[in-house]
Amino acid sequence: MRDLVAGERAPIAGAQVLALAHGGGKLPTLALIDVGADRRASPAFPPIDAVTRELRPAAEFEGAVQLRLDLARVPFEIERLLHVAFECANRPIGHCVMIATAELRFSVDLVDRADVAVILVECYRHAGGWRIAAYGQGFASGLSAIAAAHGFGQEWENVNFGTKDAMILGFLDTFGIEPRMARDTATIGRAAVVRQAGEMIAPIAREC
């Protein structure tokens, strides 16, 4: 397996791309963002992150810190996908994150960096296949800085829940409870699902 360096681009052999965060303590959240020609997320592939782990064509979380992408199943209208890692509590990530294909590997060591969010790689269609661009570009201000730098729209607000919302969804997940609106997230937005989750928790909290 060959290691990529930041700034390098290469063709992807095979269809599998694995993102993995590793190290001790609280690990960062992984996210996958569609990048359209207009720099906005496509309705066919809204942003996905490890907090809610919604289902997407071709994307699957294996635990909270592994994200597997099958490029052969990515909808045809999706041309570019960003792999992103971020810290929900807006603290420095402080871990290593790796992206791997069948033949390539790109590691980003964030242990001594102040970055709260980082663009790991971009996978994009080219000449009938897929290529990978290694970035490792970090942002100390978190996901909002990535959105500003790349001109993304309000769909990014649904990715960065923050600590409180992540705890709400995590609490329900512990007990196997799914908000009624969760399956409609793609159309109503994750913020609405989080609000409903909070309403579900309120009676439980009062009883405790």
N, C-alpha and C positions, 0 to 999 in steps of 0.2 A: 504494500500500500504506500502511495506517495503522499507526502505532506505538502499542502499548499501553503503559500505565504500570503500575507495581506496584500491585496491589489492584484492577485493573479486570477486569471480566468482559464477555464479548461472544460472540455466536453465531458458529459456525464455518461459513463458506461453503465448499462442496466437501468432499472427504474426506481430502485430503493434509495431513499435519503433518510438518514437517522440523525436526529438531534438529541444530545445527551448532556445533562448537567451532572457534575459529580463533585464530591468533596464532603466534608463533615458539616454539621449544623444545618441551618435553614437554606435550602437551595433556591435559586431563582426560578421564576415562572417562564416557561417557553411559550412563544406565540408564533403564529403563521399568518402573514398578511398578504392578500392579493394586491398586486400593483398594476392597475390598468394604465392604458395609454394616457388617460386624463388624470393619473396619479390619485385615483379614488378606488376604493374597494368595490368589486363587482357584486351585485346582488346574488350572483350564482355561487359566490364563495366569500361570505362575510368573514371578518377576522375571527380566528379561533385561538384560544389560549388554555393553559393547563388549569386555570381556576375553575372553569365550567366544563371543559372537555366536551364541547358540543360535537356532534357528528358532522363531518364534511366529506364530500367525495374525495377519496384518495388519502385522507389524513386520519391518523389514529394515535391516541395517546396510550402509552404503555406505562402506567403509573404517572405521577405528577411531573417527573423529570425526564421522560423520554417521549419524543414525538417522531413517528414514522410516517414518511410521505411516499406514496406510490405514484410516481410521475406518469405512469401509463394510464392511470385512472383520473388524472386531473382534467376537468371539463375543458373542451377545446377552446372556449373563449378566454380562458385564463392563460395569460402569456408570461407573467412574472410573479414570483412568490418570494417574499422576504422572510427569512428565519430571524426571529428576534428573541432576546432574553431580557427580562426586567425584574426588578425587585418591587413587590407590591407595596411595601412600607416606605418606599423612596429612600432606602439606604443603599450604600454601595453593594454591588452584587458579591464581590469577594470570593468567587469560585471560578473553576475552570469549566468551560462549555465547549463541546466538540460536535462538529458536523462530519458525517462520514457517508461515502458512497461505496460501491463495490471496490473501487480502485483508489479513491482519493480521501484525504482526511484533512480537516482544518480545525485547529485547536486555538481557543482564545483564553488566555490566562488573565483573569480579572482579580486575582488575589490582592495585589497591591495597587489597584486602580480605584479611582473614586466614582467610576461609572455606575449609574443606577439602571441604565438600559443600554443595550448594545445591539447593533445590526450585525448579525453573524455572517450570513451569506445571502446571496440572491440567486435563485434558480430561474432561468429564463429560456424560452424557446428560441432555437436558432437553426435554420436550414433543415427543418424536419426533425430535429432532435432537441436535447436539452443541454444547456451549459450551466456552470456554476461560477459565480464571482465571489471571491473571498474578500470580506470587508474587515470585520472585527472593529468597526467604528463605534466608540462608546460615547454616551451622553450623560453628563453628571446631573442633568435636570430631568431625566426620565423619559417616558414615552412622549410627553408633550413636546419635548425638544426634537424628537425624531419626526413627529407630525409637522412641526413648523419647518424643519429643514427640508422636508420632501413635499410639502404642500398638500398633505392629506386632509380629508374632510372630517366631519364629526363622527364618522364610524369609529375613529380611534378612541372616543370617549367610552365606548362599550368594552374596550380591551382593558384599560387601566382602572380596575375597580377601586383600588386602594385597600388598606388593611381591613377596615370595617366590613365592607361588602364581601371580601374574600372569606372572612371569618363566618359571616352569616351563611354563605353557601357551603362552606366546609362543615359547619355545625349540622346542617340538614343532611349532607352527604354521609356523615358519621352514622346517622340513624336510618339511612336508606330512604329519606323523604325527598321527593322531587316536587318543586313548585308546579302548580297546574299549568302555568303558562310557559314552562321551560321548553316545550317542543315547538312553541311559536316564536322562539327567540329571534330567528332570522328575520321575521317580519316586524315584530314589535320592539325589538331591541333588548339587550341584556339588562339595561337599567330597570326596565319594567319588571323583569323576572326577579331582580334583586329586591325591589320594593315589595313584591308579593312574598318573597322568602322572609323578609323582615316582619311582615304582618303575621306569617305563620309562626315565627319564633316568639313574638310578643306574649301570647297566652302562656306558652311554656315557661318563659322567663318569670312571669308573674306567679305561677304556681311554685316555682323554685324559690 
